[in-house]
Amino acid sequence: MARQKGIIKLKGTIGDITFYKTQDGHLAREKGGIDANRIANDPAFQRTRENGSEFGRAGKAGKILRTALRVLLLNSSDSRMVSRLTQSMVKVIQADTTSERGLRNVIDGEAELLTGFEFNIRGKLGSSLFAPFTGGINRVAGEISVDIPSFIPSNVIAAPGGTTHFKIISAGVEIDFENETFVEQHSETAITAWDATPTAVISHVNTVTANSTKPLFLALGLEFYQEVNGSMYSLKNGAYNPLSLVQVSGL
């Protein structure tokens, strides 16, 4: 991979060189690689096929999780979130000690490895919310909850410049990775002033299927706002809104 320099930037293919644009700038690379038919059939590429199968399974699992949390992710994700989540899902799949290589999956892996995953690398929950909270996953009752005692916002929320208000969001998600279905419920506080006024006690209970045998996830995040002439606007289009998986229960 080479970086294009100069005033004129190229796109497309000239000879064996492909020119393209990414978020890292204008790049160029040489065409090449091994014939796809050989990769699909040559015994020498068995490991490659197995890795590709599991990588594809990780990408699909990540997509289901993103879809389940779509409402919250609209304002709380970064441009590399998809690839970062896929990489984390690969680690979950590789933790499967039951299935054969190439057939490993999320269900038999360690979904708990996703605990702490940050959907927005530019605004991490651990660097934004310092109020103590208690997360809970009650599999029998199908309740995924978070409780936060009263706190002073300006003391325990590290807000980006321009913030005047905020709200706390959470979601409980049950995912059937095999059938690509999910159950999701989310909660949010009212938009609250970011000042020295103590908040009320916050208690969110998000309901999923009782006695579920599927992986369960608790997501917690913040959304920052700026008040202008009595109206609330998402601060910098949500660029610094954190959202994190604070608790995960796999089986």
Buried (B, 14 or more C-beta within 10 A) or exposed (E): EEEBEEEEBBEEEEEEEBBBEEEEEBBBEEEEEEEEEEBEEEEEBEEEBBBBBBBEBBBBBBBBBBEBBEEBBEBBBBEEBBEBBBEBBBEBBBBBEEBEEBBBBBBBBBBBBBBBBBBBEBBBBEEBBEBEBEBBBBBEBBBBBBBBBEBEBBEBBBBBEEBBBBBBBBBBBBBBBEEEEBBBBBBBBEBBBBEEEEBEEBEBBBBBEEEBEBBBBBBBBBBBBBBEEEEBBBBBEBBBBBBBBBBBBBE
